């Protein structure tokens, strides 16, 4: 019997469906391997990423004992051949590619299969096999051909998933939306030892192992996160494009400068980069070289959208005035940069060459100005673009001067939903809007949070470009067409226990050639009783829960 796509990808039936296939012919030879695997090595699921018009990356990692302290996942210290299949249907009756690749011990027994030569704008299904064990199946897709301007892209973006602060239900709800592309904008995992970063009332879950410092630590931590079934569902449903922020290494690091003095920081950074690459569906161009990793890159969705994926950690100057919220002269220093000169030139060149309807910056920290002082001083976060105002001004003026048709900045980091309009002169509230920023809340970080009935932040009176704020956990779901980008701010009433429903807290539309935010009239009424999806195949109306701060 045919297995429905939702059942295949979300209920864990993929592994059972895959075992119905009896033959897996090897497409090529692999490194010799002695000794059978004694238990299922596909405990961390599967993933795909960085889609192009003719290919993408397929990923898995072998780890029969994923939380092993040595970070090796219970695998032997030998390379293991892994077969892979790519099909045009979820039942794997129409195989379009297959092959074999070595899961190398030196790379934590991870697998990256980088494919090209496929048909554009197509949905594909994939799976892996190691000896007698078959992985769950994943769904992925290629982007439209480079000349395509029409169609619709369903894209969702997320950030900040602190395992200890709650359950990854938001990942599950995102997977149920069945997007075509998912962006992760940083803080995929957190570095802290258990009982270090606590929320009021205590953390509902604990990290395994100490604070991540060594390669073994980071491998174990990634494995703990990847063991979560809700995160696995989100990885299996669509290709991802990822960038790191700070917690993939340590809080608020800046280039070669750690938050606190640490003579071993560069070794820690190299270990974190290696583990990050091993555990993400990235192309070989992102393989780390010591403390360096090529992460900024572009993804093209035909001519509908170009995604400029940025790295605002690896090349930035140290935060001014010792970090924190400050009225700091260094924030205005034109010599300081959050991207570094080379990445800035790459981005500006991309603006000048762009033929896309939508130019979208996927990046980590708040872009627009957020002044927390109602008086004459400008007190802003030194860790965000506010702490590098000249760098922000060069980027903003760059897209204005290049005539970018629709610039949109996507942001994570701040553990709350925001929407704001971007200016060349934030001191003049009447100055024209030249772009739009959409900020996703966290998946779990800082715990349940609370609804903000007005949808406005206390700083809004003197920051009128800040148009929306909500302090619940969730993600942002978008629909992109040639005429408009529609953003739904999806929220969960709680994350400190599993199974939360999700609902749309607000919807904004950005119209083609009209920078700025237009809120739709059919948003749920604050304090009302919207239909909250429970995660089953249907929907039901339940009482909206208002959480206390």
Secondary structure as UniProt FT lines:
FT   HELIX           5..10
FT   HELIX           14..18
FT   TURN            19..20
FT   TURN            43..44
FT   STRAND          46..52
FT   TURN            53..54
FT   STRAND          55..61
FT   TURN            64..67
FT   TURN            69..70
FT   TURN            73..74
FT   STRAND          80..87
FT   TURN            90..91
FT   STRAND          95..104
FT   HELIX           105..107
FT   TURN            108..109
FT   STRAND          110..115
FT   TURN            120..121
FT   STRAND          123..130
FT   TURN            131..132
FT   STRAND          133..134
FT   STRAND          138..141
FT   TURN            146..147
FT   STRAND          153..158
FT   HELIX           163..165
FT   HELIX           169..176
FT   TURN            177..178
FT   STRAND          181..184
FT   TURN            194..195
FT   TURN            200..201
FT   HELIX           215..226
FT   HELIX           229..237
FT   STRAND          239..242
FT   TURN            247..249
FT   TURN            251..252
FT   TURN            255..256
FT   TURN            263..264
FT   HELIX           265..278
FT   HELIX           284..286
FT   TURN            290..291
FT   STRAND          297..301
FT   TURN            302..304
FT   STRAND          305..309
FT   TURN            314..315
FT   HELIX           320..322
FT   STRAND          325..326
FT   HELIX           329..332
FT   TURN            334..335
FT   HELIX           341..353
FT   STRAND          358..362
FT   STRAND          380..381
FT   TURN            382..383
FT   HELIX           385..388
FT   HELIX           389..401
FT   TURN            402..403
FT   STRAND          407..411
FT   STRAND          417..423
FT   TURN            426..427
FT   TURN            429..430
FT   STRAND          433..439
FT   TURN            445..446
FT   STRAND          449..450
FT   TURN            453..454
FT   TURN            458..459
FT   HELIX           460..462
FT   TURN            464..465
FT   STRAND          466..480
FT   STRAND          484..492
FT   STRAND          502..511
FT   TURN            512..513
FT   STRAND          514..519
FT   TURN            521..522
FT   TURN            526..527
FT   STRAND          532..533
//
